[in-house]
Amino acid sequence: MLEEQMDILLGILYTILGNDYWWGPWIRGIVGLCAMGAMMVAAMFAVWLERKYASDIQSRIGPNRVGGRYGLLQLIADAIKLFTKEDIKPDKVDGPVWVAAPVLMFGSALLMIIAIPFGAFIFNGTVYPLAVTQFDISILYLEAVSAIGIIGIFMAGWGSNNKFSVIAAFRNIARMIGYEVALGMTIISVVIVTGSLNIVDIVNAQGSVVWFAFVMPLGFIIFGVALIADLGRVPFDQNEAEEELIAGWGTEYSGMRFGLAYFAEYIHMVLGSCIAVLIFLGGWNIPQFIIDLNIPLFGLLPAGVFVAKWVLVMMFIIMIRWALPRIRIDQVISIGWKILLPLAMVNLIWAVMLGLVWPW
């Protein structure tokens, strides 16, 4: 009975995502809305995971007042709190810029969802990506859209008309200029090896064993460091240093505006973890013999493998935040330009050599 139900579910997924009918764009639009809703749930899970994992690292209990022992409903309580708090708009802010900044940050995160495949499913011995849409420059699209969030943070700092917020905004720009270059060069290295900008092709090139994290370990390390800096998390959260800048670029925000910007940061963390899994950790790939079995119960196994890798990457990012101290902004800039960038160039040369001697 369970096997028949799974076969029906896989057939529905194949009909929606595996064919190009005339009504395909409409169905994919609905799927896109569902993916956005799922991403909201994933971001809520990321917030809950960070709070519980941080409490374990610090040998404390963590939130457990709402939703039972594990505090599963704590995020709903926090959302109600933010919705009911007063939305204060300071007199001196640059109104349109200040109001638009959280929306731009949140919107840039949502725009990335359409290009990221969140796993895959097996139907009749063939693997189909669980993606809203697929296009040939998806990895380039993700790089471009993710940069919009940086503009949103700068708008928040500049529009606040507050010296602490402005300093935080300029710190963020100074950090991102250096680390985005290194991040982009590691992605270019993967593109050179695979010969494609399509993120699905990059996943397929890795197979079930030969992950790019093993083939290009230096690039994987550089990507991880640059990703954490891109997310603005410890030890690279100088734009939110409480001891120096109060709350950084978000000093003047309150209520749901603050909640929107805060939630956008966690969506970016979720999506960044997904990208790391896709381009360096093999994505949803599983051994070919499992696919050849063509057992309906294994139909969603690739999606389960992807989710497991994604959770592990997020746990590593969270662990870094609670295990390392914040470093100074001058040290951050020096690391980006003097260490990561030269290493990224070395990794790029290695990728060119791989592309010449080891065709994928």
N, C-alpha and C positions, 0 to 999 in steps of 0.2 A: 504493500500500500504506500509506504513512504517513498519507495523507488519510483512508483508511478507518479506521485505528486511532484517529485523532483524533476522527472522527465517533462511534465507539463510546464513547470516553472522555467526550465531551460528552453523549452520551445517558445514560450512567450518572450523571453529575453532575446532569442535568436530572431524572432519576428520583428522586434522593436529595433535592435541594434545591429543585426547581422544582414539586413537586406536594405535595398534602396528603392522603396516604393514611392509613389507620387506623394503620399501623405507622410513620408519620412520626416521632413522638416518640422511638421506640426507635432509629431510624436516626440521627436528629439527635443523640441522646445519644452514639452511637458516633462520629459526626462531631466532636462536641465533644471527646471524648477524643483523637481524632486531631489536632484543632486545638491542644489543649494540648501534645501532643508536638511539633507543628510550631513552637509558640511557644518551647519549650525550645531547639530547634535554632536558631531565629532569635535568641534571646538569646545563645547560644554564638557565633553569627556576629557579633553586636554586640560581644562581648568581644574576639574575634579582630580585628575591623575596627578597634576602638579602639587595640589594641596595635600593629598594623601601621601604621595611619595616624599615630599619635603618633610612632612611630619615624621615619617619613618627614618629619614636621614638624621633628623634632629632628636630622635628618641622621644617623641610626643605622640599624642593620639590624633590630633587633627580635627577637622569639623565632624561632629557626630550628633548635633542637636536636632537636625532636621533630616528625615528620611532614614531613620534607623541607625544601626551601629556604624555603617559606612558613610553616612551623610550623603546619600544619593540625591536627595532633594535640596541640598544646600544651594545649588546653583539657581534653582527656581526661586528660592527665598531671596537670594541676592538680586535676581532680576526684578522681582517685585519691589524690593527696596529701592533700586535705581529708578524704576518707573515712577515711584511715589515721591522721590526726593525733588526738591525745588530746583528748577533749571535756572540758575543765576547767570545773567549776562552782564559783565562789567561795563561801565559807562565808556571806558576809553578804548575798547577793542575795535578793530576794523571789522565791522559787522559781517559783510558778505564773505570775506576771506575766512574769518573765524568760524562762521557757521558751516561753510562748505568743507572745511578741512576734515572733520571726522567722517563725513559722507564720502569724500574722495578716498580716504584710507580704507573704509569698508567696501566701497565699490571696486577698488583695485583688487581686493582679495576675492570678491565674487567673480570678477571677470576671468580670473585664473582657473576657475573650476571647470569651464567648458573644455579646456585643452588637456586636462589631466585624466588619464585612465585610472580608475580606482579598482584595479584588479582585472580579472578576466573570468570567463566561464567556458566550459567544454560542452560542445554539442555535436554529436555524431563524429567524434574523433577529431574535431577541429577546435582550436582555441580562439575565442572572440573577446577582444578587449571590452571592458565595461567603461565606455567613454561616451560622453554626450555627443562629441563629434571628433573626427580625426582630420587633420590637415598636415601638409608636408613641412610646414615651418613651425610646428607646435612649440618646440623648445625655444625658438627665437621669440615667438609670441609671449611665452611665459617670462622670459627675461625682460622684454619691453614693458609688459603690464605690471610686473612687480616693482618697476622703478617709479610707477605712478604713486605708490604709497609713500615714497621718499618725499615727493612734492607735497603730499598731504601733511606730513610732519612739519615741513618747513612752513607751510601756510598756517598751521596751528601755532607755531612759535612766533612767526612774524605778525599774524593777526591778533595775537593776545596783547600786543603793545606792552609787554612786560619784559624787563631786562633779563630775568632768569629764563623765560621762555625763548627769547631771541638767542641767547647764548646756547641753549640746548639745541635749537634748530640748526645753528651754524656748526655745532659739534657733530650733529647727525650728518650733515652734508659733508663735512671734512672726513669723517670716518667712512662714509659710504663710497666716496669717490675712489679711495684706495682699495677697499675690499671688493667692490663691484668689479673692478678690473681683474683681480685675481680670480674671483668667482666665474666671470665670463670666460677667462682663459682656460680654466679647467673644463668648462662645458664645451668650448671649442675643441679641446683635446679629444673629448669623447666623440664629437661630430666628425673630426678628422679620421678617427679609427673606423667608425661605422659608415661614414660617407652619406649620412642622412641627418636632416634636422627634425625628422618625425620621431617623436618620443616612443612610439610603438615599435619602430624599426630598431631603436636603440635597445629596447628591452629584448626584442627577439634576437639581436646579435649576441647577447650575453649567454643565452642558453640557460641550463639549470645549474651549471657548475662554474663556468668561466666568467665570474663577475668582474666588472671593471675595477672594483675595489681591490681585487687581487692582481689584475693586469697592470693597473696604474695606482699603486698604493700611495705614492706621493700626491697624486692628483686628488685622491679620495680624502686625504688628510687636509689638504689645502681647501677643498670644497667644504669640508666640515667646519673648519675654523671660519672661513668666509661666510658660511651660512649663519653661524651663530652671531657673527658681527652684523650681518644683514638683518637679522631678527632683533638686534639691539638688546641682547640678553647678556647677563653676567658671563664673562668679565668685560663685556663691551657695551655696557649700558650707561656710559658717561653722560648721555643726553637726559638721563633721569636720576642723576646722582642726588639723593636726598640731602646729603650733607652740604652740597654746594649749590644746588639749583632748586631746592624745595621739591617740586614734582616735575621739573623739567618743562617740556613743551606743553604738558597737560595741566600746568598750575592753575590756569583760569577756568578750567572746565569742571562741570559738576553734573549730577543727575545722569540722564540718559545719554547726553552728548559724550560724557566721559566713558560711560558704559559701551557706547558704540566704538569709540577709538580703542578701548581696552580689549573688546571682543575681536576687533580687526587684527590686533597683534597675535592673538591666539589662532585665528584662522590662518594667518601667514605662517605660524609655526607648524600647523597641521599640513599645509600645502608644501612648505619647505621640506618637511620630513618625507612626504610622498615623493617629491622630486628626487631626493637623495636615494630613496629605495629604487626608483625607476631607472636612474642613469648609472648607479654604482653597485647596487645590491641585487641585481637580477630581476627586480620587479616581481611579477606573479609566476615566473617560470618554475615548472616542476619537471621531474624526470619524464622522458618521452614514453617510457613503458606504461606509466600510469595513464597517460592520455590514450594510448593504444588500447587499453582495457575497455574504454567506452562504457564505463559504468555510470549511470545517472547520479548515484549517490556521491560520486567524486566530481560532479559537474561544477560545483562552486569551490573546489579545493584551491585552485589558483587564487581566487579572491581571498580565501582564508590565509594563504601563505603571504599575500601582500599585506593584509591587515596585521599579521603577526610581526612582520618586519617593520612596519610603520610604527607600531606601539613601542618596539625596542628602540628605534631611533629617537622617538620622543622622550622615552625614559632616559636615554643618554644625554639629550639636551637639557632635560630637567636636572639630572644629576650634576652636570657641569655648573649649572646656576648655583646650586646649594653647596658645592664643594670648593669653588674657587673664589678668591676675593676680586673686587673691582680694581682694575689698573688705571693709571692716569691717562688722560687723553693724549699727551705727547707720546707715551709709550705705545698706545694703540696706533697712532699714525706711523710711528717708526716700524712697528711690526708689519703693518700693511705694505708700506713702500719698500722697506729695506730687507724684509725676510720673505713675505708671502709672494710678492711680485717676481723676484728673481727665481724662486722655487717654481712658480707657475710657468715661467719661461722654460725652465729645465724640463718640466713635465710636458710642455708643448713639444719640445724637441723629441722627447721619448715617444710621444704619440705619433709624430711624423714617421719615426723609425718603425714603430709597430705597424702603421698603415702600409709601409713599403714592403716589409718582410712577412707580415702575417695578414693576408687579406681576409676580411670578415665576410 
